[in-house]
Amino acid sequence: MKKHTISVISALLLVLIVGTLLSSCGSGNSTPASSGGTDGQSLMQDRCSVCHSVDRITSAHKTLDQWTTTVDRMITHGAQLNSTEQQTLIDYLVANYK
């Protein structure tokens, strides 16, 4: 095979892999309410563990402002939370992991 053909195939594979990884981190078609629980622990397990291990989350110790910043940032990266769920999750994280 020519070097150009190998380069094109490699680039296409890279795009496919990156696209698959990005689409698996919370940008699916399901609405947040379809995932189940509305309490903080269920939200953490259902929404955050899509991209992170629960241990990674529960080993963090943050203030209210830090958890708020973290959850806001995760929403910009595709975490599926409405405003009520967002506040419930933040309240749960602050109460249990400060």
Buried (B, 14 or more C-beta within 10 A) or exposed (E): EEEEEEEEEEEEEEEEEEEEEEEEBBEEEEEBEEBEBBBBBBBBBBBBEBBBEEEEBEEBEBEEEBBBEBBEEBBEEBBBBEEEBBBBBBBBBBEEBE
